[in-house]
Amino acid sequence: MIQRNILKAKTFINESVDRVLEVSRERFPFKWEPNGLLNRQPNSSSPAWWLFAREIWRNPRAMGTAFPSSPQLAQTMAKLIPQPDKQTLVVELGAGTGIVTAALLQRGIIAERLIPIEQSAGLAHYLQQNFPHMRVINGDALHLSELLGHDCQRVSTIVSGLPFRSLPRSLKHGIMAQIDKVLPPNGLLIQFTYDLSGRLSYLPDHFKRVATRFVWSNFPPARIDVFQSFKVSKSG
Ligand SMILES: C[S@@+](CC[C@H](N)C(=O)[O-])C[C@H]1O[C@@H](n2cnc3c(N)ncnc32)[C@H](O)[C@@H]1O
């Protein structure tokens, strides 16, 4: 009972933060954006918080939160990832300012086997400057297989920071179809969400949850789910 009330309160806080962002953007649109501060190309010395805030202002639904993940959330996600073998790749969707990317490297995944994908050109540029040995892709996860090209067949794990809760329904399903296409049988999808109690309704049935972790110290508190694809291999 107490736990259910805590969950309700946390969900309420999360939704209020989303709403405040939406309303403030509607009420205070920056008319000067085209030539202004928001349009400057970031460089590796731009503070991450500023880049994140700038993207929230531009595209709150795609960011889905007012805050980058905490190091605790990033490290907990990274620990859930099995070390890829010599052939396989880890793809990170919605890499943002790279907090999870850095945790994945720290976990021992080598830069050449990690591909961050980020839809914001500014954030992708920042990531490439900060992680020069990595192939950072600036693109929409909706076109995942096309963006990966031949590497598509080498993916074993997808780590996702995509804000599925705030993305439009058709986009959510389109991205999930791409994830399903790219992941091989037994492949893993690691996703975090601020929805602490809900189910991820957009997942195909053959994705089964095999692990869950809660990170209460993150703001907002988050749940990490590991899903395994039990689809049947085409070759039988
Ligand atoms: C909640 S933030 C997570 C950022 C970072 N991974 C973290 O944990 O702090 C979501 C990120 O997903 C990116 N994103 C949203 N929709 C996307 C899409 N369709 N394709 C690729 N990236 C997307 C946003 O630009 C943003 O950087």
The ligand as an ORCA input file, in Angstrom:
! r2SCAN-3c Opt
* xyz 0 1
  C      15.903     11.093    -22.188
  S      17.165     11.711    -23.268
  C      18.428     10.511    -22.814
  C      19.801     11.043    -23.054
  C      20.923     10.185    -22.444
  N      20.933      8.837    -22.975
  C      20.771     10.140    -20.935
  O      20.440      9.063    -20.433
  O      20.977     11.180    -20.303
  C      16.563     11.118    -24.835
  C      17.519     11.272    -26.004
  O      16.957     10.576    -27.129
  C      17.122     11.362    -28.292
  N      16.086     10.940    -29.248
  C      14.751     11.152    -29.140
  N      14.101     10.614    -30.187
  C      15.046     10.039    -30.976
  C      15.004      9.308    -32.203
  N      13.842      9.082    -32.826
  N      16.164      8.840    -32.719
  C      17.355      9.068    -32.088
  N      17.458      9.765    -30.936
  C      16.328     10.244    -30.379
  C      16.955     12.788    -27.789
  O      17.510     13.738    -28.682
  C      17.689     12.712    -26.450
  O      19.049     12.987    -26.595
*
